[in-house]
Amino acid sequence: MPWFFQELFARSSAEVGLAARRAFVEAVGALGDSYHDSYGAGMREVLSALRAEEANLLQARRLALENGWWGRVISAMQGLDELYDHTGRRAEWKRLVEEVVSAFVEPKTEAPLPGREEEWSLVMEYRVGLAREEKNLPEAERLQGLRVAWNRQRAASLLAQPPEGLDTRQRNQVRTLSVSVEQLGHIQREEGKAECVASYKEALALDERIGDQALAAICAFNLGHAYMYLPNLRDFAEAEGWYRRSLELFAPGDQLARGMCSDELGTVALERFREARAKSRPAEELLVFLNEAVGWYHKSLELKPEDAVDTLAVTHHQLGSVYYEAGDLDRALPHYQKAIRYREAQGNLFGASNTRSNVALGLASVGRFADALAYAEEALRGYESYGERAGAEVERTRGLIAEIQTAAQAGR
């Protein structure tokens, strides 16, 4: 910590002149904004700096609140948001958010207090995030609806103008509306609501209006998710169309995003195979879907960076599933094992246990009971490390172990 900050932090606010306090708050607030932006851009190394500056950020936030420097209240919180989110300190973050709500939000209408509109939007974003974490999706949707209405009102006159006439600031206002509408779509999708499609399509139209191809690609990707994963909307043709459009929109250099699109296209093909098999379609038709799924998943592995262990684990797990569905356990096992290693490397024992359960089922199906039992027992240990949160998985895996033991004893 610089000596100047140390001295200011050690002395009470009464002992330090207003100008000095303002200088401290401005300097630390600028750091909070900078660290927030850097972390959002993928520079995880700023976390060590955030840890070192935590006390300063908290002090700057307190002084800014006391003196009505509203922009710098939020600047400090932006840095703390990334730190507390990354380190899982959600209870502390919730307390900080609740403490500042009354400084920015009109209590009866929940509209912005005069002159604090920009900060209000971020405080509402914090509240939406907390509601989603607590699985209070109706409250999250209500709060996000307020943000959308406010952003829509601000951008109304801009939407009536030719887009080529908008300056940078005006384009950013339209972009802010687009992002808030898309976030509303995420919440609606989590709730299983078909309305998410309208939200995503509105956001996509706004992105295209201002020529923001990166945001448009994300919207198209999420539309694919809506048609793929919501039971009341499920439509493989729609899902495939939106994933292909997303793949076309993502920049050639964004290999991780393009790899994730390839994953989803592989999943569409795999689910088409399963649906066709359930309908007893000809073997030739089933083989087409399996080959298509394998092709997309291998394309994904070619695209993804080597350090993207989370999403690489997903791809290898899915490839294992495709080969298992094809009856080729020998090809499935290496991919399942890679998925397990990736998930353990990131401390995701739950995901590793899911893959181990799949392997146990596959091995048992071909009579390799000793190996199947070893995978199932390791899966159980992984689930048990999560305590009550994995109660259903623990019971299911215990049942699987009992079935394997029974089958082994019977020689089946």
Residue pairs with C-beta under 8 A, 6 or more apart in sequence:
1 9
1 52
1 53
1 55
1 56
4 24
5 24
5 27
5 28
5 56
8 16
8 20
8 21
8 24
9 24
9 55
9 56
9 59
13 21
13 63
13 66
16 24
18 67
21 63
21 67
22 67
22 69
24 59
24 60
24 63
25 60
25 63
25 64
25 67
25 69
25 72
25 76
26 72
28 53
28 56
28 57
28 59
28 60
28 76
29 60
29 64
29 71
29 72
29 75
29 76
30 75
31 49
31 53
31 56
31 57
31 79
32 57
32 60
32 75
32 76
32 77
32 78
32 79
32 80
33 75
33 78
33 79
35 46
35 49
35 50
35 53
35 78
35 79
35 82
36 78
36 79
36 81
36 82
38 46
39 46
39 47
39 50
39 82
39 86
40 82
44 86
46 82
47 82
47 83
47 86
50 57
50 79
50 80
50 82
50 83
51 83
53 79
54 80
54 83
57 76
57 79
57 80
57 83
58 76
58 80
60 72
60 75
60 76
61 73
61 76
61 77
61 80
61 96
63 69
64 70
64 72
64 73
64 75
64 76
65 73
65 99
65 100
65 103
70 103
70 104
70 115
70 116
70 119
71 118
71 119
73 100
73 103
73 119
74 119
74 122
74 123
77 96
77 97
77 100
77 122
77 126
78 122
80 93
80 96
81 93
81 126
83 89
84 90
84 92
84 93
84 96
85 93
90 130
90 133
93 126
93 130
94 130
97 123
97 126
97 127
97 130
100 123
101 123
101 127
103 113
103 116
104 112
104 113
104 116
104 119
104 120
104 123
105 111
105 112
105 113
105 120
105 123
105 124
106 112
106 113
110 143
110 146
111 120
111 146
111 150
112 120
112 121
112 150
113 120
117 150
120 150
121 147
121 150
121 151
121 176
124 143
124 144
124 146
124 147
125 147
127 143
128 140
128 143
128 144
128 147
128 183
128 187
131 137
131 139
131 140
131 143
132 140
132 187
132 190
137 187
137 190
137 191
138 191
140 187
141 184
141 187
141 188
141 191
144 180
144 183
144 184
144 187
145 184
147 180
147 183
147 184
148 177
148 180
148 181
148 184
151 173
151 176
151 177
151 180
151 181
152 177
154 173
154 176
154 177
155 173
155 174
155 176
155 177
158 166
158 170
158 173
158 174
159 174
159 209
161 170
163 209
163 210
163 211
166 174
166 210
171 210
174 206
174 209
174 210
175 206
175 207
175 210
175 212
175 215
177 206
178 203
178 206
178 207
178 210
178 212
178 215
179 203
179 215
181 199
181 202
181 203
181 206
182 199
182 200
182 203
182 215
182 218
182 219
182 222
184 199
185 196
185 197
185 199
185 200
185 203
185 222
185 226
186 196
186 222
188 195
188 196
188 199
189 196
189 222
189 225
189 226
189 230
192 230
192 231
192 232
194 230
194 232
194 233
196 226
196 230
197 223
197 226
197 227
197 233
200 219
200 222
200 223
200 226
201 219
201 223
203 215
203 219
204 216
204 219
204 220
204 223
207 213
207 215
207 216
207 219
208 216
213 249
213 251
214 249
214 250
214 251
214 254
216 249
217 246
217 249
217 250
217 257
218 246
220 242
220 243
220 245
220 246
220 249
221 242
221 243
221 246
221 257
221 260
221 261
221 264
223 238
223 242
224 238
224 239
224 240
224 241
224 242
224 243
224 246
224 264
225 239
225 264
226 233
227 233
227 234
227 235
227 236
227 238
227 239
227 242
228 234
228 236
228 239
228 264
228 267
228 268
228 271
236 268
236 271
236 272
236 275
239 264
239 268
240 265
240 268
243 261
243 264
243 265
243 268
244 261
244 265
246 261
247 258
247 261
247 262
247 265
250 257
250 258
250 261
252 258
255 303
255 304
255 305
256 303
256 304
256 305
256 308
256 311
258 303
259 299
259 300
259 301
259 302
259 303
259 304
259 308
259 311
259 315
260 300
260 311
262 296
262 297
262 299
262 300
262 303
263 296
263 297
263 300
263 311
263 314
263 315
263 318
265 296
266 292
266 293
266 294
266 295
266 296
266 297
266 300
266 318
266 322
267 293
267 318
269 289
269 290
269 292
269 293
269 296
270 289
270 290
270 293
270 318
270 321
270 322
270 325
272 289
273 286
273 289
273 290
273 293
273 325
274 325
276 285
276 286
276 289
277 286
290 322
290 325
290 326
293 318
293 322
294 319
294 322
294 323
297 315
297 318
297 319
297 322
298 319
300 315
301 312
301 315
301 316
301 319
304 311
304 312
304 315
306 312
309 342
309 345
309 346
310 342
310 346
310 348
312 338
312 342
313 338
313 339
313 342
313 343
313 346
313 348
313 351
314 339
316 335
316 336
316 338
316 339
316 342
317 335
317 336
317 339
317 354
317 355
317 358
319 332
319 335
320 332
320 333
320 335
320 336
320 339
320 355
320 358
320 359
321 332
321 358
322 332
323 329
323 331
323 332
323 335
324 332
324 358
324 362
329 362
329 363
329 366
332 362
333 359
333 362
336 355
336 358
336 359
336 362
337 359
339 351
339 352
339 355
340 352
340 355
340 356
343 349
343 351
343 352
343 355
344 352
349 382
349 385
349 386
350 382
350 383
350 386
350 390
350 393
352 379
352 382
353 378
353 379
353 380
353 382
353 383
353 393
353 397
354 379
354 393
356 375
356 376
356 378
356 379
356 382
357 375
357 376
357 379
357 396
357 397
357 400
359 372
359 375
360 372
360 373
360 375
360 376
360 379
360 400
360 404
361 372
361 400
362 372
363 369
363 371
363 372
363 375
364 372
364 403
364 404
364 407
367 412
369 404
369 405
369 407
369 408
370 408
372 404
373 401
373 404
373 405
373 408
376 397
376 400
376 401
376 404
377 401
379 397
380 394
380 397
380 398
380 401
383 390
383 393
383 394
383 397
384 390
384 394
